[in-house]
């Protein structure tokens, strides 16, 4: 089974997705992009991503709703919430709903990469992975 690190970036801000994807690809990370929350689980199943970096505030489905859907369908997938608009209540809800981490934008890309790599290690330890 091919279990090389694959990350799904989910954000309704297209310019952020493109910029982040370039950085990740330069670091040798396989990246998929998604700007619509309702498409996330289908992409995860098709592309076999192990880690999701998920925006919290998006039109349509919120990040919290997407997180619940991911954890309901693919519990081994590790989800990092990355948002510019958050409250401590948001963080608490996401972390108790199964998010691996909750980060506030702007975040240093090196820190985000470290968290992604740690999340990937957690994915490898999950019984369903």
C-alpha positions, 0 to 999 in steps of 0.5 A: 500500500502506498502511504506516502504523505498526501495533504488535502488543503481546504480553504475558500480563499483560492489565492491561499490554496495556490500559494500554500500548494506551491510551498508544500510541493517545493518541500516534496509534499503531495498536495490536493486542493479543495475550496468547497467543504461538501467535496472533502470526503469524496476527495479524501476517498479518491486521493487517499490523503492522510492529513487535511488542513481545513479552514474554519469559516467557509461558505456552505459547510463550515469547517466544524461540519466538514470535520464531523463528516471526515471523522464520521467517514474516515476516522484515521484521517488527521485534521488540522484546523487553520483559521484566521477567525476563531474563538476559544469556543471554536478551538474547544469544539474542533478539538473535542470533535477529533481535530488533531490541532487548531492553528491561527493564521498567519502561521509560519509554514515551517510550523505548519509543516511540523504539525502536518508531519506529526499528524501523519505519524499519528495517522500511521498509528491509527488502526484504520489507516 
